[in-house]
Amino acid sequence: MARNAHDKWEELSRGVAAFLDHAVDESGKSRRTIAAQTNINKDALRRILAGTRSATLPEALAILDASGHAPRTSLMLALAGYSQRSEDWQNSGVLEFLETFISELPSALDQALGERLLDVRPRWAKGTAHRTAGLLSDHLAQLERQDEQSFAL
């Protein structure tokens, strides 16, 4: 069983390395520039991007930041297995939205639920995520209708 967990972490580490490598390649900056901006030795950066050395959390965040990614959200998506989504959303406002959303969520939950927060069950997460996405979709549709009405005048 411990071997299986180790294999999972190794696979995750390889996925993060590939994601970091792609972010650096797509940044338009040289690896030397990224190394200088992140204060990571260029050989260490090469090994991190090749997947032969795991990046520390500060290193991964610094590499993503120097590559022009929203570092915390991009890394979180990569760790959750959604690095492709992070790449797809790179040039949109989605990553910034998620960064703010996740940062605000703990205090919003505290404020809205108070002591009932301890009654929240993990099994509700998926449905709540879909409901939140639906609310966001409804909000965007309402904004579009308002825009159409204001242009029709």
C-alpha positions in Angstrom: 0.0 0.0 0.0 2.8 2.4 0.8 4.3 1.7 -2.6 1.1 2.6 -4.3 1.0 6.0 -2.5 4.6 6.6 -3.4 3.8 5.9 -7.1 0.9 8.4 -6.9 3.2 11.1 -5.5 5.9 10.3 -8.1 3.3 10.6 -10.9 2.0 13.8 -9.5 5.6 15.2 -9.2 6.2 14.3 -12.9 3.0 16.0 -13.9 3.9 19.2 -12.0 7.4 19.1 -13.6 5.9 18.8 -17.1 3.5 21.6 -16.3 6.3 23.9 -15.0 8.3 23.0 -18.1 5.4 23.9 -20.4 4.8 27.2 -18.5 8.5 28.2 -19.0 8.4 27.2 -22.7 5.2 29.2 -23.3 6.4 32.2 -21.4 8.6 33.4 -24.2 11.5 33.8 -21.7 14.8 31.9 -21.8 15.4 29.4 -19.0 18.4 31.6 -18.0 16.0 34.6 -17.5 13.6 32.5 -15.5 16.5 31.2 -13.4 17.7 34.7 -12.7 14.1 36.0 -11.9 13.5 33.1 -9.5 16.9 33.0 -7.9 17.1 29.3 -8.8 20.4 27.9 -10.0 20.1 27.3 -13.8 21.2 23.7 -13.3 18.6 23.2 -10.6 16.0 24.8 -12.8 17.0 22.4 -15.7 16.6 19.4 -13.4 13.3 20.7 -12.0 11.9 21.1 -15.5 13.2 17.7 -16.6 11.5 16.1 -13.6 14.7 14.7 -12.1 14.5 17.0 -9.1 11.3 18.0 -7.4 10.6 21.6 -7.0 10.0 23.0 -3.6 6.7 24.9 -3.1 8.4 28.3 -3.2 10.4 27.3 -6.3 7.3 26.1 -8.2 5.4 29.3 -7.3 8.3 31.4 -8.3 8.7 29.6 -11.7 5.0 30.0 -12.4 5.1 33.7 -11.4 8.2 34.4 -13.6 6.4 32.5 -16.4 3.4 34.8 -16.2 1.0 32.4 -14.6 -1.3 33.0 -11.6 1.0 31.0 -9.4 -1.2 29.7 -6.6 -4.2 28.9 -8.7 -2.1 27.4 -11.5 -0.3 25.2 -9.1 -3.5 24.2 -7.3 -5.0 23.1 -10.6 -1.9 21.2 -11.5 -1.9 19.4 -8.2 -5.5 18.5 -8.7 -4.7 17.0 -12.1 -6.1 20.0 -14.1 -2.8 21.5 -15.5 -4.3 21.6 -19.0 -7.2 23.8 -17.7 -4.7 26.1 -16.2 -2.9 26.4 -19.5 -6.2 26.8 -21.4 -7.3 29.6 -19.0 -3.9 31.4 -18.9 -4.9 34.3 -21.1 -8.4 34.8 -19.6 -9.7 36.1 -16.3 -10.6 32.7 -15.1 -7.4 32.1 -13.1 -7.7 35.5 -11.4 -11.4 34.8 -10.7 -10.5 31.5 -9.0 -7.6 33.1 -7.1 -10.0 35.6 -5.6 -12.8 33.1 -5.2 -10.7 30.7 -3.2 -9.1 33.4 -1.1 -12.5 34.8 -0.2 -14.2 31.5 0.4 -13.1 30.8 4.0 -14.3 34.1 5.3 -17.5 33.9 3.2 -18.2 30.5 4.7 -17.5 31.7 8.2 -19.8 34.7 7.7 -22.6 32.9 6.1 -22.6 29.7 8.2 -21.1 30.7 11.5 -21.2 27.7 13.9 -23.1 25.6 11.2 -19.8 25.5 9.2 -18.9 22.4 11.3 -22.0 20.6 9.9 -20.7 20.9 6.3 -20.1 17.4 4.7 -17.5 16.6 2.1 -20.0 14.8 -0.1 -21.8 18.2 -0.7 -18.7 19.7 -2.5 -19.4 18.4 -6.0 -23.1 19.6 -6.0 -22.1 22.9 -4.4 -19.4 23.5 -7.1 -22.0 22.8 -9.8 -24.6 25.1 -8.1 -22.0 27.9 -7.8 -21.1 27.5 -11.5 -24.8 27.7 -12.3 -25.2 30.9 -10.3 -22.2 32.4 -12.1 -23.8 31.4 -15.5 -27.1 33.0 -14.5 -25.2 36.2 -13.4 -23.4 36.4 -16.8 -26.7 35.9 -18.6 -28.3 38.7 -16.6 -25.4 41.0 -17.4 -25.7 40.2 -21.1 -29.4 41.0 -21.0 -28.7 44.3 -19.3 -26.1 45.1 -22.0 -28.6 44.3 -24.7 -31.3 46.5 -23.1 -28.9 49.4 -22.7 -27.8 49.2 -26.3 -31.4 48.9 -27.5 -32.3 52.3 -26.0 
